[in-house]
Amino acid sequence: MTIMKSLGKLLVATTLLSSMNLAWAEQVTLRVADQKGNMRAQLEAAGKLDNLPYKIEWSEFPAAAPLAEALNAQAVDVGIIGDAPLLFAEAAGAQVKAIAVDKSDAYGTALLVKPDSPIKTAADLKGKSIATNRGSIGHFVALKALASAGLSAKDVTFRFLPPSDAKLALTQGSVDVWATWEPYTAFAETQDHLRVVVNGRGLWSGNSFLAATDSALKDNAKRQAITDYLQRLSDSQVWAYQHLDEYSQQLAKIIGFPLPAARLSFERRKSFWQSIDEETKTQQQQTADFYHDQGLLPVKLEVKNTFDESFKVKQP
């Protein structure tokens, strides 16, 4: 009889706990920032948005700079952002933390030229004009490419434009080079027949981060939702590579790109989510130091305090 009473109490306690967990989830709306629909496409294709225990309010941005501004303004709770834009946001006082890193092949962050351009190497950039977003990973790779050829920003003219305007400037001949990233690189190659003159391999870490605002991380209910969302991101990315044909079709539909461009942009990135580790922190410090040396970051950042390492990504 005593055993039965104990089991009964345990069942009641478990039921109450489940109800409490459901209650917090039903009251949470996670405001998620995405760039060109990439993460949403993966989550939808993998079925990871089905039966969510919380609500998601999506905001889509064409590039990292406006996404960083949204994080800084507390207009969103969490979003994916490249390493360089995250540094600029933090230098501007944004109260955000990087909680996980998406590792990828850096090829698709590249400097593009028209097919008939005389520019063949980084050394040929001297005296040329380069369009890119200020503080973007494209900007970073352009600066690293210049440095690799013994050049600096003083040897070129930068025009800071959003991706659509930058591509138009290149195709119309008002700039010589466009420094951009995926999926724009894949689209430019497959649809506009632009040529990669310098790619990001050996120049950029390939790191992007899931960043969350400090206020969201301090909210226990939102923190639980962010923890769940991160794992869904990781799981959906694994699924996407295992179902490349199916996912590519979904990606093309969401971002409005032709199928060949959408597939190429994802396939060659070879991305995977992981927890923050020492290598990642070292790479981020190196990026911060480079930008400071270039005079683009007004202060020398110590990045060790810009991470929340308590989030763990479970690998399949």
Secondary structure, DSSP 8 states (H G I E B T S, - for coil): -HHHHHHHHHHHHHHHHHHHHHHHHHT-EEEEEEETTHHHHHHHHTTTTTT-SSEEEEEEESSHHHHHHHHHTTS-SEEEEEHHHHHHHHHTT--EEEEEEEE--GGGSEEEE-TT-S--SGGGGTT-EEEE-TTSHHHHHHHHHHHHTT--GGGSEEEE--HHHHHHHHHTTS-SEEEE-TTHHHHHHHTS--EEEEESTTTS---EEEEEEHHHHHSHHHHHHHHHHHHHHHHHHHHHHHTHHHHHHHHHHHHT--HHHHHHHHHTT--EEE---HHHHHHHHHHHHHHHHTT-SSS---GGGGB-TT------
